[in-house]
Amino acid sequence: MGKKILIIKLAAMGDVLRTTSILTGLGRKYPNPHISWLVNAEASAVLENNPEIERIFIYNLDSVLRLQVEKFDLLLSLDKAISALSLARLIHAEEKKGFGLHDDGYLYPLNKESEYAFRLGIDDELKFRQNKRTYQELIYEMAGLEYKNDEYILHLSDNSLAFGKCFRERIKAKKGDLIIGLNTGSGDVFATKKWTAEGFAKLARMLKNKLSAKVILLGGPNEIECNRQIKSRLKEIVIDSGCRNSLKEFAGIIDCCDIVVSADTLAMQLAIALKKKVVAIFGSTCHQEVDLFGRGKKIVSSASCAPCYRRNCDDMKCMRSISADDVFTAVRRLARK
């Protein structure tokens, strides 16, 4: 067994998924590393079947107590939740990198290389306007690793692949069909990331009429009503994939798509991980931190108030300013590649 490493990244699912890119860098620097990962139960599914991870610890009392007894060569604390920061201080490790909780109760960088990422959390001008580094570049710097455009690592289960195959059969997809997924949601935390239902509806008509695409509505429980309204207006133009699929089933459906249109949310991260072409729509969050790895196009709001990272907004000017025509143009260019 090589270097014994513990990664703490609890949530959310999209953030956990994009953090998997660091596994490649760790393997490159440390021969035969023994990597453990502490994660919340709801986000653990994106780590399953990952050959680079030896052990997945679900965040609970048993795991917290056990990890304080074990000794590690390297701790990477990449989560800003108080529970994660506190545990990072208590765990025994030769080296600690990332973030921890200070004796006085505030977040602080555990190593010099984490200072820039720390500043991004307290300096809006730096985060919103000046920073040009992607999330992967930031966590590689924190860990003291050389970044080589390392992508996410996601291995779909046999059940996910089987579900995706059944879905293709259900929608009667033939070889050569252009399948485009429209993810209409934005997650629970930042409702301000959500594009308009009117925009998705207009886009769906254009994709069907001009590209003869099979248009799939994607979403979770929060999108039931939105997708129902779009489906009722467009009828046979769109196919509703359902909003109560498990994460594994949802990933299987995305794997069927050639192109995914999404705001900055889990569906976008899954599509990136599955190496799909992606049109990503950005308003309230920073597009600079997202890497599409040369397979996509970003549509970034020109609203002066964006980005803002506000959880609620009565105006939503940033997302309303993005037109279906602009999104369609990006999709058409990707379809022709």
Secondary structure, 3 states (H helix, E strand, C coil): CCCEEEEECCCCHHHHHHHCCHHHHHHHHCCCCEEEEEECHHHHHHHCCCCCCCEEEECCHHHHHHHHHCEEEEEEECCCCHHHHHHHHHCEEEEEEEEEECCCCCEEECCHHHHHHHHHCCCHHHHHHHCCCCHHHHHHHHHCCCCCCCCCCCCCCHHHHHHHHHHHHHCCCCCCCCEEEEECCCCCCCHHHCCCHHHHHHHHHHHHHHHCCEEEEECCHHHHHHHHHHHHHHHHHEEECCCCCCHHHHHHHHHHCCEEEEECCHHHHHHHHCCCEEEEEECCCCHHHCCCCCCEEEEECCCCCCCCCCCCCCCCHHHHCCCHHHHHHHHHHHHHC
